[in-house]
Amino acid sequence: MTQSVEQAIQSFNPQLPLAVALSGGADSVALLLACNRKWPGQVVALHINHDLQDAASIFEGHCRTVCQQLNVPLHVQKVDARNRAGESPEDAARQARYKAISAIALVEYAQGAIKSIAIAQHADDQVETLLLGLSRGAGLAGLSAMPSRWARDGLHYYRPFLQVSGADIRNWLDSQEVGYVEDPSNLDERYTRNRIRAQVTPVLRTAFPQFLDTFARSALHAAQAQLLLDELATQDCEQVCRGEDGPLPIKALQVLSRARQANLLRHWLKRTFCVIPSTAQLEELLNQINACTTRAHHIHIKVGSGFVERRGSRLTWYNP
């Protein structure tokens, strides 16, 4: 069930001190305001200036004004968020933002100033992420959408508003009479997420009034199923590799069913090499593995930025 802002913050219990990722938009301003009221003196704000549009300086200026009003320390970091060839502008900005937030937080964490980071993504964002995954033919990992909490490098990350609708956040913030800025890029329907927000979710809201709850529940089911697949892949990897990291023995891999081979290969490539194969690449790799019955059989398949290659009796990945 969706929650109110008050309910979400009441049930939010991070390790303190807490940093809030602040863009200057309604969602992040509401999160900062609510958290600062609950833990005065224990909250700081992090603003990442992507410098991708003329309004970037306006966002930063508004963040400084809000933090001065709330007496909240603010850390500002400018980043190069330009996308590379083959990378979407949205993904490039998102990766740059998270990298910068983590870098600032780790410095502050070492000094004891930050233990947790809160991000203001909400129920509408969760549904949009699920729909994006469906539009791209994603597997369970993509359909799991966004987790409400996770840990990395000793820091705890939270999304306390994942069960709060965007409309409820804005209504609550308007009642607090605290200002926010509108990001003009959110209206640009060249971006898939914006098209979903403008064209798809209004139809869903009319046809299925409870879609924020039901879609989020489906994402949770997908996340639980993905956890089971990860556990199975870990067990299979230990069995196939006998607890050793590195190349995969082809004969041991061939004993598994095709589905378990695919699951193990995804796990191995992601964990060992930070590579995620496309569906076509994985299918070709599975075909070659199952056809590999002689010493002369050659395997050399493009996967990610490198290649999966047969070397002797094992498979490895390398980036030339």
C-alpha positions in Angstrom: 0.0 0.0 0.0 1.2 3.5 -0.7 2.1 5.7 2.2 2.0 9.3 3.2 5.2 11.4 3.6 4.7 11.3 7.4 4.3 7.5 7.4 7.3 6.9 5.2 9.6 9.1 7.4 8.2 7.6 10.6 9.2 4.1 9.5 12.5 5.3 8.2 15.3 4.5 10.6 18.7 4.9 9.0 22.1 4.9 10.7 23.0 8.5 11.6 24.4 11.0 10.5 22.4 11.0 7.3 23.1 12.6 3.9 20.2 13.5 1.6 20.8 13.6 -2.2 19.4 17.1 -3.1 18.6 18.1 -6.6 16.5 21.1 -5.8 13.3 19.4 -7.1 10.2 18.8 -5.1 11.0 15.2 -4.1 14.4 15.8 -2.8 13.5 19.0 -1.0 10.6 17.2 0.7 12.9 14.4 1.8 15.5 16.9 3.2 12.9 18.9 5.0 11.2 15.8 6.6 14.5 14.2 7.6 15.9 17.4 9.0 12.8 17.8 11.2 13.1 14.2 12.5 16.9 14.4 13.1 17.9 18.1 13.5 21.7 18.5 13.5 22.2 14.9 12.1 21.4 15.6 8.4 23.6 17.0 5.6 22.8 17.6 1.9 24.7 16.5 -1.2 24.1 18.3 -4.5 25.6 17.1 -7.8 25.8 19.8 -10.5 25.8 18.0 -13.9 26.3 21.2 -15.8 24.3 19.8 -18.7 21.8 22.6 -19.0 21.4 26.3 -18.5 19.3 25.8 -15.4 22.1 23.9 -13.6 23.2 27.0 -11.8 19.6 27.7 -10.8 19.3 24.2 -9.2 22.5 24.7 -7.3 21.5 28.2 -6.1 18.2 26.9 -4.9 19.8 24.1 -3.0 22.1 26.6 -1.2 19.1 28.8 -0.3 17.0 25.8 1.0 20.0 24.5 3.1 20.6 28.0 4.5 16.9 28.2 5.5 17.0 24.8 7.2 20.5 25.3 8.7 21.7 22.1 6.9 25.3 21.7 5.7 25.6 21.4 1.9 28.2 19.7 -0.2 28.3 20.6 -3.9 30.2 18.6 -6.5 30.4 19.4 -10.2 30.7 16.4 -12.5 31.3 15.6 -16.2 28.0 13.8 -17.1 28.4 13.8 -20.9 27.4 10.5 -22.4 29.8 8.3 -24.4 29.0 6.6 -27.7 26.3 4.0 -27.2 25.3 5.4 -23.7 22.1 7.3 -23.1 22.3 10.8 -21.6 20.0 9.7 -18.8 22.3 6.7 -17.9 25.4 8.8 -18.1 24.0 11.5 -15.8 22.8 8.9 -13.4 26.1 7.0 -13.2 28.0 10.3 -12.8 25.6 11.4 -10.0 25.9 8.1 -8.0 29.7 8.1 -8.4 30.0 11.6 -7.1 27.6 11.0 -4.2 29.5 8.0 -3.2 32.9 9.8 -3.4 31.7 12.7 -1.2 30.0 10.3 1.2 33.1 8.1 1.6 35.2 11.1 2.6 32.6 12.2 5.1 32.1 8.6 6.3 35.8 8.3 7.1 35.4 11.4 9.3 32.3 10.0 10.9 30.1 12.7 9.3 27.9 10.3 7.2 26.7 6.8 7.9 23.7 6.7 5.4 22.5 8.3 2.2 18.8 8.9 1.4 17.6 9.3 -2.2 14.1 10.7 -3.0 12.9 8.4 -5.7 9.2 7.5 -5.2 6.4 5.1 -6.2 5.9 6.7 -9.6 9.7 6.4 -10.3 9.5 2.7 -9.3 6.7 2.0 -11.8 8.5 4.0 -14.5 11.6 1.9 -13.9 9.6 -1.3 -14.1 8.0 -0.2 -17.4 11.4 0.8 -18.8 12.6 -2.7 -18.0 9.6 -4.2 -19.8 10.1 -2.0 -22.8 13.7 -3.2 -23.1 12.9 -6.9 -22.6 14.6 -7.0 -19.2 15.0 -10.2 -17.1 14.2 -10.5 -13.5 17.0 -8.1 -12.4 15.6 -5.3 -14.6 12.0 -6.1 -13.5 13.0 -5.9 -9.9 13.1 -2.1 -10.4 14.8 -0.3 -7.5 15.6 -1.7 -4.0 14.5 0.3 -1.0 17.9 -0.1 0.7 21.3 -1.5 0.0 24.9 -1.2 1.3 28.2 -0.4 -0.5 31.6 0.5 0.8 30.4 0.6 4.4 27.6 3.1 3.6 23.9 2.4 3.8 21.7 3.7 1.0 17.9 4.2 1.3 14.9 5.2 -0.8 12.3 6.0 1.9 9.8 7.4 -0.5 9.4 4.3 -2.7 5.8 3.8 -1.3 4.8 7.4 -1.6 3.3 8.8 -4.8 4.9 11.8 -6.5 1.6 13.7 -6.2 1.4 13.2 -2.4 5.0 14.4 -2.0 4.2 17.6 -3.9 1.0 18.2 -2.0 2.8 17.7 1.3 5.6 20.1 0.3 3.2 22.7 -0.9 1.6 22.6 2.6 5.0 23.3 4.1 5.5 26.4 2.0 9.0 25.4 1.0 10.0 26.2 -2.6 11.5 23.9 -5.2 12.6 24.1 -8.8 11.2 22.3 -11.9 13.7 20.5 -14.1 12.7 21.5 -17.7 14.3 18.3 -19.0 11.5 16.3 -17.3 9.2 17.6 -20.1 11.5 16.5 -22.9 9.8 13.4 -24.4 12.8 12.4 -26.4 13.7 10.6 -23.2 11.9 7.3 -22.7 11.2 7.8 -19.0 9.5 11.1 -19.8 7.4 9.5 -22.5 6.3 6.9 -20.0 5.4 9.6 -17.5 3.5 11.8 -19.9 1.8 9.2 -22.1 1.6 5.8 -20.3 1.1 6.4 -16.6 -2.0 8.7 -17.0 -3.7 5.8 -18.9 -2.7 3.3 -16.3 -3.9 5.6 -13.5 -7.3 5.7 -15.3 -7.6 2.0 -16.2 -6.0 0.6 -13.0 -6.3 3.1 -10.1 -4.2 0.9 -7.8 -1.4 0.4 -10.3 1.3 2.0 -8.0 0.7 -0.7 -5.4 0.2 -3.7 -7.8 3.1 -2.9 -10.1 5.4 -2.3 -7.1 4.3 -5.7 -5.7 5.2 -7.4 -9.0 8.7 -5.7 -8.8 9.1 -7.1 -5.3 8.2 -10.6 -6.5 10.8 -10.3 -9.3 13.4 -9.1 -6.8 12.8 -12.1 -4.5 13.0 -14.5 -7.5 16.3 -12.8 -8.6 17.7 -13.4 -5.1 17.0 -17.1 -5.4 18.7 -17.2 -8.9 21.7 -15.4 -7.4 21.9 -17.9 -4.6 21.7 -20.8 -7.1 24.4 -19.2 -9.3 26.7 -18.9 -6.3 26.2 -22.6 -5.4 26.7 -23.7 -9.0 29.8 -21.5 -9.3 31.3 -23.1 -6.2 30.5 -26.6 -7.6 31.8 -25.8 -11.1 34.9 -23.9 -10.1 35.4 -25.8 -6.8 35.5 -22.5 -4.9 38.1 -20.9 -7.2 37.6 -17.6 -9.0 38.6 -17.3 -12.6 38.0 -19.3 -15.8 35.1 -21.7 -16.0 35.7 -25.4 -16.7 33.7 -26.1 -19.8 32.9 -29.8 -19.0 31.6 -29.0 -15.6 29.5 -26.2 -17.1 28.0 -28.6 -19.6 26.6 -30.9 -16.9 24.2 -28.1 -15.9 20.8 -27.5 -17.7 20.8 -24.7 -20.2 18.9 -22.4 -17.9 21.4 -23.0 -15.1 24.3 -22.4 -17.5 22.8 -19.1 -18.5 22.2 -18.1 -14.9 25.8 -19.1 -13.9 27.3 -17.3 -16.9 25.5 -14.0 -16.1 26.6 -14.3 -12.5 30.2 -15.1 -13.4 30.5 -12.3 -16.0 29.0 -9.7 -13.7 30.7 -10.7 -10.5 34.2 -11.4 -12.0 34.4 -8.9 -14.8 31.5 -6.4 -14.3 30.1 -7.4 -17.7 26.4 -8.0 -18.6 25.9 -10.0 -21.8 23.0 -9.2 -24.2 20.4 -11.8 -24.8 21.9 -12.5 -28.3 25.4 -12.8 -26.9 24.4 -15.2 -24.1 22.4 -17.4 -26.5 25.4 -17.7 -28.9 27.7 -18.4 -26.0 25.4 -21.2 -24.7 25.2 -22.7 -28.2 29.0 -22.7 -28.5 29.4 -24.3 -25.0 27.0 -27.1 -25.8 28.7 -27.7 -29.2 32.2 -27.8 -27.7 32.9 -31.5 -27.7 36.4 -31.6 -29.3 39.8 -30.0 -28.4 39.7 -28.1 -31.7 36.4 -26.3 -31.0 37.1 -22.6 -31.0 35.0 -20.2 -28.9 35.5 -16.4 -29.3 32.4 -14.4 -28.7 31.9 -10.6 -28.3 30.4 -9.9 -24.8 30.3 -6.4 -23.5 33.4 -4.5 -24.3 35.5 -7.7 -24.6 35.4 -11.3 -25.6 34.6 -14.7 -24.0 37.2 -17.1 -25.3 38.1 -20.7 -24.8 41.6 -21.3 -23.5 42.3 -25.0 -23.1 39.5 -26.6 -21.2 38.2 -23.4 -19.7 36.3 -20.2 -20.6 37.6 -16.7 -19.7 36.7 -13.2 -20.6 39.2 -10.5 -21.6 39.2 -7.0 -22.9 41.8 -6.6 -25.7 
